[in-house]
């Protein structure tokens, strides 16, 4: 994400050098905790009523592998907790093993995962294997002097055409059947997977047309429009009816890995794309020649 932010910062600098008179302003919004739900970032700004205020469009520089993401999955996240009773190892018969209580629930969730994976989105998405709906099951074990508990994290992601009811998993019933407690909201300090509704924006909106034309001008080919395999910040802007798209440097397949990287040339190309897109959306239909020269360097 740092490379995408660098591209956007440089794009705003390049715009200032063009001398073009924009019918509006470009605004950079750099927020934390995008990976953990956005409670202290975009969601906070949305609750305050200042997210996307007066905006005609939003771009986020996710590593999209050359594509434009105009839609994202929705997700439902739950925290499942089984409680135990601590005991001395020599008197283990007096205790209750919280981890053991979680095992049958985990087995039931993995069986549910196999059913979820049979759902395949009709939206364009690459690679093809990523078109299946997702259910992730993970967890951690905690123990202390006065209590023991096993906590499982469950996240289900589906595409925009799935209804909210269709997205809601059977995990609560599975958990209650196994004796676990469930919570939809994260406790302070927790870093469980983020949740949110699926969202999408039309490929024919003015922002999408401007972005497509700018990518074609800079790279020599029009980008493909796809569904993002995961969640995106565009879901917050959609609640304000602000068109929002993702396009940025880097390849998704190397993101979040030990050797992730972004090519410097790609950062520069994305900066050019961002600047030209802003000129198309906020400037005149005829782009100033100086703007072409400035953003092309």
C-alpha positions as CSV (number, residue, x, y, z in Angstrom):
1,X,0.0,0.0,0.0
2,X,2.9,2.4,0.6
3,X,3.7,2.3,-3.1
4,X,0.2,3.1,-4.1
5,X,0.1,6.0,-1.6
6,X,3.4,7.3,-3.0
7,X,1.9,7.2,-6.5
8,X,-1.1,9.2,-5.4
9,X,1.0,11.8,-3.5
10,X,3.2,12.2,-6.6
11,X,0.1,12.5,-8.8
12,X,-1.2,15.4,-6.8
13,X,2.2,17.1,-7.0
14,X,2.2,16.6,-10.8
15,X,-1.3,18.1,-11.0
16,X,-0.1,21.2,-9.2
17,X,2.7,21.6,-11.9
18,X,0.3,21.4,-14.9
19,X,-1.3,24.7,-14.4
20,X,-4.7,23.2,-15.3
21,X,-7.7,24.8,-13.8
22,X,-9.6,22.0,-12.1
23,X,-13.3,22.4,-11.4
24,X,-12.9,21.0,-8.0
25,X,-10.1,19.7,-5.7
26,X,-8.2,16.5,-5.3
27,X,-8.1,15.2,-1.7
28,X,-5.9,12.6,-0.2
29,X,-7.4,10.5,2.7
30,X,-4.8,8.3,4.4
31,X,-6.5,6.1,7.0
32,X,-5.3,3.4,9.3
33,X,-6.7,-0.1,10.0
34,X,-8.0,-0.9,6.6
35,X,-7.0,-4.5,7.2
36,X,-8.9,-4.7,10.5
37,X,-12.3,-3.3,9.7
38,X,-11.7,0.5,9.4
39,X,-13.3,1.3,12.8
40,X,-10.6,4.0,13.4
41,X,-10.3,5.0,9.7
42,X,-13.0,5.2,7.0
43,X,-15.8,3.8,9.2
44,X,-15.0,6.5,11.8
45,X,-15.1,9.3,9.1
46,X,-18.3,7.9,7.7
47,X,-20.0,8.0,11.2
48,X,-18.8,11.6,11.5
49,X,-20.4,12.4,8.2
50,X,-17.2,13.7,6.6
51,X,-16.2,10.7,4.5
52,X,-16.5,11.6,0.8
53,X,-18.2,14.9,1.6
54,X,-18.9,16.6,-1.7
55,X,-16.9,14.0,-3.7
56,X,-17.7,13.1,-7.3
57,X,-15.5,9.9,-7.1
58,X,-12.9,8.0,-5.1
59,X,-9.9,5.9,-6.1
60,X,-8.0,3.5,-3.8
61,X,-4.5,2.3,-4.8
62,X,-4.9,-1.4,-3.9
63,X,-2.5,-3.8,-5.8
64,X,-5.0,-4.8,-8.5
65,X,-2.6,-6.6,-10.9
66,X,-3.5,-4.2,-13.8
67,X,-7.3,-4.6,-13.4
68,X,-9.9,-2.2,-12.0
69,X,-11.9,-3.4,-9.1
70,X,-15.4,-2.0,-9.3
71,X,-17.0,-4.4,-6.8
72,X,-16.0,-6.2,-3.7
73,X,-17.2,-9.2,-1.7
74,X,-19.2,-8.9,1.5
75,X,-18.2,-10.5,4.7
76,X,-19.7,-11.6,8.0
77,X,-17.2,-12.2,10.8
78,X,-18.0,-13.9,14.1
79,X,-16.0,-14.6,17.2
80,X,-16.8,-18.0,18.8
81,X,-15.8,-18.7,22.4
82,X,-15.9,-21.9,24.4
83,X,-15.0,-21.6,28.1
84,X,-13.3,-24.0,30.3
85,X,-12.3,-24.5,33.9
86,X,-8.6,-24.3,35.0
87,X,-7.2,-27.1,37.1
88,X,-3.8,-28.4,38.3
89,X,-2.4,-31.0,35.9
90,X,-2.4,-33.5,38.7
91,X,-6.1,-32.8,39.2
92,X,-7.1,-32.4,35.6
93,X,-10.3,-34.4,36.2
94,X,-11.6,-31.3,38.0
95,X,-11.0,-29.0,35.0
96,X,-12.8,-28.5,31.7
97,X,-10.8,-28.3,28.5
98,X,-12.0,-25.3,26.4
99,X,-9.9,-26.4,23.4
100,X,-11.5,-29.8,23.4
101,X,-14.9,-28.1,23.4
102,X,-14.0,-26.1,20.3
103,X,-12.9,-29.2,18.3
104,X,-16.4,-30.5,17.3
105,X,-17.5,-26.9,16.4
106,X,-14.4,-26.5,14.2
107,X,-15.2,-29.8,12.5
108,X,-18.8,-28.7,11.8
109,X,-17.5,-25.3,10.5
110,X,-15.1,-27.0,8.1
111,X,-18.0,-29.1,6.8
112,X,-20.0,-25.9,6.3
113,X,-16.9,-24.5,4.5
114,X,-17.1,-27.2,1.9
115,X,-20.8,-26.3,1.2
116,X,-19.9,-22.6,1.0
117,X,-17.2,-23.2,-1.6
118,X,-19.7,-24.7,-4.0
119,X,-21.1,-21.2,-4.6
120,X,-19.4,-19.6,-7.6
121,X,-19.8,-15.9,-8.5
122,X,-21.0,-14.9,-11.9
123,X,-18.8,-11.8,-11.7
124,X,-15.5,-11.6,-13.6
125,X,-12.6,-12.4,-11.3
126,X,-9.2,-13.8,-11.7
127,X,-7.8,-16.3,-11.0
128,X,-10.7,-18.6,-11.7
129,X,-10.2,-20.5,-8.4
130,X,-10.9,-17.2,-6.5
131,X,-14.5,-17.1,-7.9
132,X,-15.7,-19.4,-5.1
133,X,-17.3,-18.0,-2.0
134,X,-15.0,-18.1,1.0
135,X,-15.3,-19.3,4.5
136,X,-12.2,-19.0,6.8
137,X,-11.9,-20.7,10.1
138,X,-9.1,-19.9,12.5
139,X,-8.6,-19.3,16.2
140,X,-6.4,-19.0,19.2
141,X,-6.2,-20.5,22.7
142,X,-5.9,-18.3,25.9
143,X,-5.4,-19.5,29.4
144,X,-5.0,-17.7,32.8
145,X,-5.0,-18.2,36.5
146,X,-8.8,-18.0,36.8
147,X,-10.2,-19.0,33.4
148,X,-9.4,-20.7,30.2
149,X,-11.1,-20.2,26.8
150,X,-10.7,-21.1,23.2
151,X,-11.6,-18.5,20.7
152,X,-12.4,-19.2,17.1
153,X,-12.7,-16.7,14.3
154,X,-15.1,-17.4,11.4
155,X,-15.4,-15.2,8.3
156,X,-17.6,-15.8,5.3
157,X,-17.3,-13.7,2.1
158,X,-19.7,-13.6,-0.8
159,X,-20.1,-11.6,-4.0
160,X,-22.4,-8.6,-4.6
161,X,-25.3,-10.6,-6.0
162,X,-25.6,-12.6,-2.8
163,X,-28.2,-11.1,-0.5
164,X,-27.4,-10.2,3.0
165,X,-29.5,-13.2,4.2
166,X,-27.7,-15.4,1.8
167,X,-24.4,-14.2,3.1
168,X,-25.3,-14.9,6.7
169,X,-23.6,-18.2,7.6
170,X,-24.9,-21.0,9.8
171,X,-22.1,-20.5,12.2
172,X,-24.2,-19.2,15.1
173,X,-26.4,-22.3,15.1
174,X,-23.4,-24.5,14.7
175,X,-21.7,-22.7,17.6
176,X,-24.7,-22.8,19.9
177,X,-25.2,-26.4,19.2
178,X,-21.6,-27.0,20.4
179,X,-22.0,-24.8,23.5
180,X,-20.0,-21.8,22.2
181,X,-20.9,-18.2,22.7
182,X,-20.9,-16.0,19.6
183,X,-20.2,-12.3,19.1
184,X,-20.5,-10.2,16.0
185,X,-18.7,-7.2,17.3
186,X,-15.0,-7.2,18.1
187,X,-14.0,-6.4,21.7
188,X,-11.4,-3.6,22.2
189,X,-8.0,-4.8,21.1
190,X,-9.3,-7.7,19.1
191,X,-8.0,-8.0,15.5
192,X,-10.6,-10.4,14.0
193,X,-11.3,-10.3,10.3
194,X,-13.3,-7.3,9.0
195,X,-16.9,-7.5,8.0
196,X,-19.2,-5.5,5.7
197,X,-21.7,-5.7,2.9
198,X,-20.8,-6.4,-0.7
199,X,-20.7,-3.4,-2.9
200,X,-20.3,-2.6,-6.6
201,X,-20.2,0.4,-8.9
202,X,-21.2,0.6,-12.6
203,X,-18.5,0.2,-15.2
204,X,-20.2,3.0,-17.2
205,X,-20.1,5.8,-14.6
206,X,-18.0,8.9,-15.4
207,X,-15.2,7.9,-13.0
208,X,-14.9,4.5,-14.6
209,X,-14.8,5.9,-18.1
210,X,-12.2,8.4,-17.1
211,X,-10.0,5.8,-15.4
212,X,-10.4,3.4,-18.3
213,X,-9.3,6.1,-20.8
214,X,-6.3,7.1,-18.6
215,X,-5.1,3.6,-18.2
216,X,-5.3,3.0,-21.9
217,X,-3.4,6.3,-22.6
218,X,-0.6,5.3,-20.2
219,X,-0.3,1.5,-20.7
220,X,-1.5,1.2,-24.3
221,X,-4.4,-1.2,-23.4
222,X,-7.8,-0.8,-21.7
223,X,-8.0,-2.4,-18.2
224,X,-10.4,-5.2,-17.4
225,X,-13.1,-4.6,-14.7
226,X,-13.3,-7.3,-12.0
227,X,-14.7,-8.2,-8.6
228,X,-12.1,-7.8,-5.9
229,X,-11.5,-11.2,-4.2
230,X,-11.9,-9.5,-0.8
231,X,-13.2,-6.4,1.0
232,X,-12.5,-2.9,-0.2
233,X,-12.8,0.6,1.2
234,X,-15.2,1.4,-1.6
235,X,-17.9,-0.1,0.6
236,X,-17.8,2.9,2.9
237,X,-18.1,5.4,0.0
238,X,-20.9,3.4,-1.6
239,X,-23.0,4.3,1.6
240,X,-22.5,7.9,0.6
241,X,-23.4,7.2,-3.1
242,X,-19.9,8.2,-4.1
243,X,-18.5,6.2,-7.1
244,X,-15.4,4.4,-5.9
245,X,-12.9,2.2,-7.7
246,X,-9.6,0.4,-6.9
247,X,-6.6,0.6,-9.2
248,X,-3.0,0.5,-8.1
249,X,0.5,-0.7,-8.5
250,X,1.5,-4.3,-7.6
251,X,0.3,-7.8,-8.0
252,X,-2.2,-9.3,-5.6
253,X,-0.6,-12.7,-5.8
254,X,2.6,-11.4,-4.0
255,X,0.8,-9.2,-1.5
256,X,0.9,-10.1,2.2
257,X,3.7,-12.5,1.6
258,X,7.3,-12.6,2.9
259,X,8.8,-11.2,-0.4
260,X,6.1,-8.8,-1.6
261,X,7.3,-6.1,-4.0
262,X,6.2,-3.5,-6.4
263,X,8.1,-2.4,-9.5
264,X,9.1,1.2,-9.5
265,X,8.0,1.7,-13.2
266,X,4.6,0.6,-12.2
267,X,4.4,3.2,-9.4
268,X,5.3,5.9,-11.9
269,X,2.7,4.6,-14.4
270,X,0.0,4.6,-11.7
271,X,0.9,8.2,-10.7
272,X,0.3,9.2,-14.4
273,X,-3.0,7.4,-14.5
274,X,-4.2,9.1,-11.3
275,X,-3.3,12.5,-12.5
276,X,-4.9,12.0,-15.9
277,X,-8.0,10.6,-14.3
278,X,-8.4,13.7,-12.1
279,X,-7.9,15.9,-15.1
280,X,-10.6,14.1,-17.0
281,X,-13.1,14.1,-14.1
282,X,-12.4,17.7,-12.8
283,X,-10.9,19.4,-15.9
284,X,-12.1,20.2,-19.4
285,X,-12.8,17.6,-22.0
286,X,-9.7,18.8,-23.9
287,X,-6.7,18.0,-21.7
288,X,-4.0,20.7,-21.6
289,X,-1.0,19.8,-23.6
290,X,1.2,20.8,-20.7
291,X,-0.7,18.3,-18.5
292,X,0.0,15.5,-20.9
293,X,3.7,16.3,-20.9
294,X,3.9,16.7,-17.1
295,X,2.1,13.5,-16.2
296,X,4.0,11.5,-18.9
297,X,7.4,12.2,-17.4
